[in-house]
């Protein structure tokens, strides 16, 4: 059951990015965007780049962790620990993809996206 929580957390975090429900500090964005819409767009791009960077690190190190633990078995269930750790790179890759979708939606489609 514990490993299922890890999988749900990682997949849920990437889905939160896709549904634009990821944690943001809207007060700072609103103040900057009111003074300069260009600065608001720059802040948005910087925030998305930071998210992508986090998800890339999560994917790379999660993949290494999963590979190192493929031979180890969980004591209670007898499953490979690598399967439990595969949630990390999967969540990282999905988060990267969804962040890129966010950039596309904001700047290529040019739709109004709510913060």
C-alpha atoms as one frame of an Amber mdcrd trajectory, in Angstrom:
protein
   0.000   0.000   0.000   2.869   2.359   0.792   4.283   2.032  -2.719   0.897
   2.813  -4.208   0.903   6.122  -2.324   4.247   6.987  -3.898   2.897   6.245
  -7.369  -0.283   8.263  -6.731   1.728  11.212  -5.429   4.048  11.351  -8.428
   1.341  10.908 -11.046  -0.915  13.335  -9.162   1.801  16.008  -9.109   2.264
  15.763 -12.868  -1.496  15.900 -13.441  -1.695  18.991 -11.224   0.739  20.679
 -13.608  -1.396  19.723 -16.604  -4.600  20.947 -14.990  -2.881  24.174 -13.913
  -3.416  23.376 -10.242   0.250  23.330  -9.286   1.236  25.503  -6.342   1.733
  29.149  -7.323   2.015  32.400  -5.452  -0.672  34.356  -7.225  -0.292  37.525
  -5.177   3.231  38.147  -6.486   2.190  37.344 -10.051  -0.859  39.625  -9.884
   1.170  42.582  -8.574   3.850  42.174 -11.245   1.356  41.527 -14.035  -0.663
  44.663 -13.185   2.432  46.850 -13.397   3.817  45.231 -16.540   2.139  42.439
 -18.515   5.485  41.708 -20.208   7.112  41.168 -16.813   4.199  38.874 -15.916
   4.878  36.760 -18.996   8.591  36.659 -18.182   7.775  35.564 -14.627   5.526
  32.841 -16.009   8.261  31.552 -18.320  10.817  31.601 -15.483   8.425  29.676
 -13.222   7.770  27.052 -15.905  11.506  26.717 -16.605  12.088  26.148 -12.884
   9.372  23.482 -12.857  10.882  21.763 -15.898  14.302  21.838 -14.235  12.887
  20.205 -11.110  11.114  17.521 -13.116  14.248  16.807 -15.180  16.314  16.329
 -12.014  13.565  14.133 -10.582  13.447  12.024 -13.742  17.217  11.598 -14.070
  17.936  10.758 -10.451  14.753   8.717 -10.135  15.783   6.642 -13.127  19.199
   6.017 -11.585  17.623   5.114  -8.247  15.176   2.717  -9.899  17.964   1.033
 -11.883  20.100   0.565  -8.758  17.230  -1.006  -6.832  15.856  -3.400  -9.462
  17.632  -6.340  -7.836  16.418  -5.505  -4.321  13.130  -6.976  -3.166  10.668
  -5.547  -0.705  10.604  -7.722   2.424   6.848  -8.014   2.794   5.626  -8.284
  -0.795   8.626  -9.708  -2.613   8.321  -7.121  -5.388  11.324  -5.456  -6.926
  12.046  -2.143  -5.220  12.868  -0.752  -8.657   9.173  -0.930  -9.513   8.358
   1.281  -6.548  11.101   3.734  -7.524   9.957   3.879 -11.167   7.270   6.297
 -10.004   9.934   9.007  -9.686  11.144   9.076 -13.309   7.609   8.561 -14.605
   6.354  11.539 -12.610   9.368  13.578 -13.729   8.885  12.820 -17.421   5.144
  13.464 -17.269   5.744  16.724 -15.410   8.206  17.868 -18.109   5.759  17.023
 -20.876   2.918  18.823 -19.148   5.083  21.907 -18.498   5.908  22.037 -22.200
   2.179  21.787 -22.954   1.689  24.735 -20.603   4.248  26.821 -22.496   2.585
  25.878 -25.767  -0.881  26.766 -24.481   0.267  30.145 -23.178   2.461  31.368
 -26.001   1.727  29.439 -29.190  -2.031  29.060 -28.896  -2.134  32.506 -27.221
  -5.193  31.606 -25.218  -5.921  33.367 -21.966  -4.869  30.948 -19.257  -5.912
  31.661 -15.707  -3.225  31.579 -13.063
